[in-house]
């Protein structure tokens, strides 16, 4: 591989990292818990893997037990720090980290049940945003369709459109609108717009 190629790759990653840092002040939403945000947003190729790299923001030495996750019933969602922290992470563009926070809860649910499908939809929604940031249009298409599919199943199986503090119907509509004009070509990446972003807003009062 030529030196020029190496410089090109390094420049691309550096530019991506700058975009990553700029998101810090662009995504604005209410906080739902007091858990501090990680030291950085994990973007593959830009910074250390949070758990696999010793430099990662959530790295634990071999044999170290990770934080425990506690299942809560859907109606008790406001008592779940794991769920609320996932919402905070998602709303502030910590997409990989939000995925991880919700994954722990999802593993404790009945996967084919309403709560399992709801959390799976949120997980895929967060992963979709990360793929968009990276410019992976194939992943964006697959994950956007998958997340909407899961969340629409929840809407069909419950009374009304409120679930675990969300106005789920409005969230799905907003998410679909956000991606309806996403370009199909890998080379035509469309950056995120924090002003139009489908934030996950909870009814806390």
Buried (B, 14 or more C-beta within 10 A) or exposed (E): EEEEEEEEEEEEBEEBBEBBEEBEEEBEBEEBBEBEBBEBBBBEEBBBBBEEEEEBBBBEEEEEEEEEBEEBEBEEBBEBBBBBBBBBBBBBBBBBBBBBBBBBBBEBBEEEEBBBBBBBBBBBBBBBBBBBBBBBBEBBBBBBBBBBEBBBBBBEEBEEBEBBBBBBBEBBBBBBEBBEEBEEEEEEBEEBEBEEBBBBBBEEE
